Amino acid sequence: MEPLKYRPKNHVEWNESYYFVFYDLKQGLGGMTRLGFKPNKKEAMTFLFLFLPDGSAAGYQAVEETGDYGLQGLRVGKVVHKPLPEGVWKYFLRGT
C-alpha cells in the first residue's frame, strides 16, 4: 500500500485525496466516497454517495478546517477512513 500521506508541495492548492468505490451486485447497492486534504490551506473535504437498489441516491458532503490528517485514520466531518493491516481499510459514517 502507498504511504498514507505525502510531504506537501509548496503550492497553496496542493492536495491529496483518497477515493473508495464499491458495488454489491447481490444487494444492488453501490457507492463512492472521497476524502481530500489541502494541508497548505488547512482544509479538508469529503463526500459520500450511495446508489440504492430502487434507483435513488443519497449523499453527504462536508468541508472543514484541519491542522492534521494523522496516520491512525482520516476523518472529515462524519466520514472516517481507517487503514488496517495488510492493505485493508475500515470505512464508516458516524452519526445520523
N, C-alpha and C positions, 0 to 999 in steps of 0.2 A: 504494500500500500504506500502511496505517496505520503510525504510529510503532511501533517495536519495543517500547518501554516508555513508560509514562506516569509522571508525578510521583505518588507515593503520597499518598493522602488520610491524614488523621490517625488514622482508626480502626485499631486493632491487627489486626483481621481483614481489612483491605482486601487484595484480591488481584487478580492479573492472570493470565489464562490464555490459552493458545494450543492450539487443537484442530485436528486434521487427521483427516479421514475419507476412506477410499478403498475402491474396489472394482474388481477386474479381472474383467469379465464372461467373457472368454475363458478365464482360468485358474481362475475360481471362487474367488478369494481376496480377502478384504476385511479391513479393519482400522480401528481408530481409536486415537488417541493424544491425550494431554493433558499439557502442562507447565503447572504453576501455581506462582505465587510469592506469598509474603506478606512483602514487604520489611520491614514494621514488626516482624515476628517473626523475620526472617532465616530463613525456612522455604521450602523448595521441595518439590514433589511431582510425580510423573509416573506415568502408566500407559500401557500398550500392550496392545491386544488384537488378535490375529489370528484371523480366522474362516476355517478351512481348507475345501478342497473336499469333504472327507469328512464335514463337519458338525461336526467337533470344533473346539475353540478352544484358544488358548494365550495366556497373559498374563504381564505383567511389571509390577511396581509398586515405587516407591522414594520415600522421604521423607528429606530431609537438611537440614542447616543450611547456609545460604549467605549470604554478605555481599554478593554481587554477581551479577547476571544480565546480563552485559555485552552490548554491541551486536554483537559478532562472531559470536555464536551462543548458544543457550540450551541448557544442559546440566543434567540432574538424573540422578544415578546413571549408568546406561549409555546413556541416551537423549539424543540431540543433535538439535536443530532449528537449522539454519543458513540465514539469509536470504542469497540470492544476488541479483544484479542482475535488474531487470525483474519483480519480484514472485515469483520462483521460490524455492522452499525445498529444501534438501537435508536429508533426514531419515535418521537411522540409529541403530542399536542397537550399541554397542561390546561386544565380548567375547562370551562364551557364557553 
